[in-house]
Amino acid sequence: MKRCFLIVFVAAFVSGCESPSDYKPTTTNPQIIFAEACSWCHGKNAEGTKRGVSLTKTKLEKTRVREVLTKGTAKMPKFKNLNGEALENVIDYVAKLK
């Protein structure tokens, strides 16, 4: 019985989770986008977690932030649906976290 419950739970959990790269912002507000798409890995206050580095201690320039968001890295997915004003706002927001 426990094994059956575990299988159902895992299947429900996995099917309900989208990849971060599939995130589609519904706003251009960078704080909301960060909370929805970035905080799970980078922390609520961008302080970092086991899954993602601190963004408050980073020395990344805006061009590098753009590259990481649009192309991804070995550890971070690209955000293919983050573009236009929303992308620019997030880049500015992350750059100001330093």
TORNUZA-892915 format. One record per residue (C-alpha): chain; x, y, z. Coordinates in steps of 0.001 Angstrom, whole numbers. Example, Ala and Ser with C-alpha at 12.3 -4.5 7.8 and 13.67 -1.06 7.14 Angstrom:
2
<site><chain>A</chain><px>12300</px><py>-4500</py><pz>7800</pz></site>
<site><chain>A</chain><px>13670</px><py>-1060</py><pz>7140</pz></site>
//
This chain:
98
<site><chain>A</chain><px>0</px><py>0</py><pz>0</pz></site>
<site><chain>A</chain><px>2811</px><py>2461</py><pz>898</pz></site>
<site><chain>A</chain><px>4581</px><py>1735</py><pz>-2374</pz></site>
<site><chain>A</chain><px>1423</px><py>2376</py><pz>-4387</pz></site>
<site><chain>A</chain><px>874</px><py>5697</py><pz>-2571</pz></site>
<site><chain>A</chain><px>4472</px><py>6722</py><pz>-3207</pz></site>
<site><chain>A</chain><px>4207</px><py>5955</py><pz>-6930</pz></site>
<site><chain>A</chain><px>969</px><py>7944</py><pz>-7243</pz></site>
<site><chain>A</chain><px>2433</px><py>10855</py><pz>-5256</pz></site>
<site><chain>A</chain><px>5607</px><py>11008</py><pz>-7346</pz></site>
<site><chain>A</chain><px>3666</px><py>10755</py><pz>-10615</pz></site>
<site><chain>A</chain><px>1320</px><py>13558</py><pz>-9564</pz></site>
<site><chain>A</chain><px>4212</px><py>15723</py><pz>-8412</pz></site>
<site><chain>A</chain><px>6242</px><py>15247</py><pz>-11585</pz></site>
<site><chain>A</chain><px>3320</px><py>15768</py><pz>-13953</pz></site>
<site><chain>A</chain><px>2340</px><py>18983</py><pz>-12179</pz></site>
<site><chain>A</chain><px>5758</px><py>20584</py><pz>-12380</pz></site>
<site><chain>A</chain><px>6866</px><py>22450</py><pz>-15433</pz></site>
<site><chain>A</chain><px>10487</px><py>22957</py><pz>-16263</pz></site>
<site><chain>A</chain><px>11761</px><py>26412</py><pz>-15285</pz></site>
<site><chain>A</chain><px>12589</px><py>26922</py><pz>-18950</pz></site>
<site><chain>A</chain><px>8832</px><py>26707</py><pz>-19694</pz></site>
<site><chain>A</chain><px>8027</px><py>29611</py><pz>-17374</pz></site>
<site><chain>A</chain><px>5797</px><py>32223</py><pz>-19056</pz></site>
<site><chain>A</chain><px>5618</px><py>35553</py><pz>-17262</pz></site>
<site><chain>A</chain><px>2192</px><py>37158</py><pz>-16952</pz></site>
<site><chain>A</chain><px>3683</px><py>40482</py><pz>-15933</pz></site>
<site><chain>A</chain><px>6676</px><py>42669</py><pz>-16657</pz></site>
<site><chain>A</chain><px>7228</px><py>43325</py><pz>-12938</pz></site>
<site><chain>A</chain><px>10696</px><py>41898</py><pz>-12211</pz></site>
<site><chain>A</chain><px>10004</px><py>41266</py><pz>-8519</pz></site>
<site><chain>A</chain><px>7015</px><py>39075</py><pz>-9373</pz></site>
<site><chain>A</chain><px>8939</px><py>37277</py><pz>-12122</pz></site>
<site><chain>A</chain><px>11837</px><py>36684</py><pz>-9730</pz></site>
<site><chain>A</chain><px>9480</px><py>35321</py><pz>-7057</pz></site>
<site><chain>A</chain><px>7769</px><py>33001</py><pz>-9540</pz></site>
<site><chain>A</chain><px>10722</px><py>31817</py><pz>-11613</pz></site>
<site><chain>A</chain><px>13961</px><py>32434</py><pz>-9742</pz></site>
<site><chain>A</chain><px>13437</px><py>32302</py><pz>-5990</pz></site>
<site><chain>A</chain><px>13077</px><py>28517</py><pz>-5769</pz></site>
<site><chain>A</chain><px>16732</px><py>28157</py><pz>-6707</pz></site>
<site><chain>A</chain><px>18213</px><py>31534</py><pz>-5811</pz></site>
<site><chain>A</chain><px>16218</px><py>32146</py><pz>-2630</pz></site>
<site><chain>A</chain><px>13426</px><py>34547</py><pz>-1725</pz></site>
<site><chain>A</chain><px>15903</px><py>37384</py><pz>-1239</pz></site>
<site><chain>A</chain><px>18393</px><py>36147</py><pz>-3868</pz></site>
<site><chain>A</chain><px>20664</px><py>34935</py><pz>-1060</pz></site>
<site><chain>A</chain><px>21230</px><py>31572</py><pz>-2757</pz></site>
<site><chain>A</chain><px>20271</px><py>27997</py><pz>-1850</pz></site>
<site><chain>A</chain><px>21669</px><py>24521</py><pz>-2419</pz></site>
<site><chain>A</chain><px>20135</px><py>24716</py><pz>-5906</pz></site>
<site><chain>A</chain><px>21354</px><py>28152</py><pz>-6984</pz></site>
<site><chain>A</chain><px>24036</px><py>30715</py><pz>-6239</pz></site>
<site><chain>A</chain><px>23536</px><py>33960</py><pz>-4379</pz></site>
<site><chain>A</chain><px>22730</px><py>36800</py><pz>-6732</pz></site>
<site><chain>A</chain><px>23551</px><py>39408</py><pz>-4104</pz></site>
<site><chain>A</chain><px>27234</px><py>38511</py><pz>-4214</pz></site>
<site><chain>A</chain><px>27530</px><py>38217</py><pz>-7976</pz></site>
<site><chain>A</chain><px>29620</px><py>40470</py><pz>-10128</pz></site>
<site><chain>A</chain><px>27839</px><py>39662</py><pz>-13375</pz></site>
<site><chain>A</chain><px>27379</px><py>42470</py><pz>-15854</pz></site>
<site><chain>A</chain><px>24017</px><py>42958</py><pz>-17562</pz></site>
<site><chain>A</chain><px>25319</px><py>41336</py><pz>-20756</pz></site>
<site><chain>A</chain><px>26212</px><py>38168</py><pz>-18821</pz></site>
<site><chain>A</chain><px>22853</px><py>38140</py><pz>-17000</pz></site>
<site><chain>A</chain><px>21115</px><py>38359</py><pz>-20403</pz></site>
<site><chain>A</chain><px>23247</px><py>35513</py><pz>-21771</pz></site>
<site><chain>A</chain><px>22529</px><py>33248</py><pz>-18795</pz></site>
<site><chain>A</chain><px>18787</px><py>33940</py><pz>-18904</pz></site>
<site><chain>A</chain><px>18456</px><py>33441</py><pz>-22656</pz></site>
<site><chain>A</chain><px>20971</px><py>30636</py><pz>-23239</pz></site>
<site><chain>A</chain><px>21225</px><py>28931</py><pz>-19853</pz></site>
<site><chain>A</chain><px>24290</px><py>27276</py><pz>-18362</pz></site>
<site><chain>A</chain><px>25216</px><py>23772</py><pz>-17284</pz></site>
<site><chain>A</chain><px>23325</px><py>24306</py><pz>-14007</pz></site>
<site><chain>A</chain><px>20674</px><py>26833</py><pz>-15012</pz></site>
<site><chain>A</chain><px>18001</px><py>26449</py><pz>-17683</pz></site>
<site><chain>A</chain><px>17392</px><py>29076</py><pz>-20305</pz></site>
<site><chain>A</chain><px>14135</px><py>30978</py><pz>-20011</pz></site>
<site><chain>A</chain><px>12854</px><py>30779</py><pz>-23580</pz></site>
<site><chain>A</chain><px>9640</px><py>32678</py><pz>-22859</pz></site>
<site><chain>A</chain><px>11260</px><py>35565</py><pz>-21036</pz></site>
<site><chain>A</chain><px>11764</px><py>38350</py><pz>-23558</pz></site>
<site><chain>A</chain><px>11056</px><py>41961</py><pz>-24383</pz></site>
<site><chain>A</chain><px>10256</px><py>44311</py><pz>-21514</pz></site>
<site><chain>A</chain><px>9979</px><py>41457</py><pz>-18997</pz></site>
<site><chain>A</chain><px>13503</px><py>40258</py><pz>-19847</pz></site>
<site><chain>A</chain><px>14971</px><py>43754</py><pz>-19694</pz></site>
<site><chain>A</chain><px>13310</px><py>44406</py><pz>-16330</pz></site>
<site><chain>A</chain><px>14645</px><py>41161</py><pz>-14840</pz></site>
<site><chain>A</chain><px>18143</px><py>41928</py><pz>-16121</pz></site>
<site><chain>A</chain><px>18030</px><py>45359</py><pz>-14482</pz></site>
<site><chain>A</chain><px>16598</px><py>43877</py><pz>-11278</pz></site>
<site><chain>A</chain><px>19286</px><py>41184</py><pz>-10987</pz></site>
<site><chain>A</chain><px>22037</px><py>43693</py><pz>-11774</pz></site>
<site><chain>A</chain><px>20836</px><py>45900</py><pz>-8894</pz></site>
<site><chain>A</chain><px>20891</px><py>43011</py><pz>-6391</pz></site>
<site><chain>A</chain><px>24670</px><py>43357</py><pz>-6025</pz></site>
//
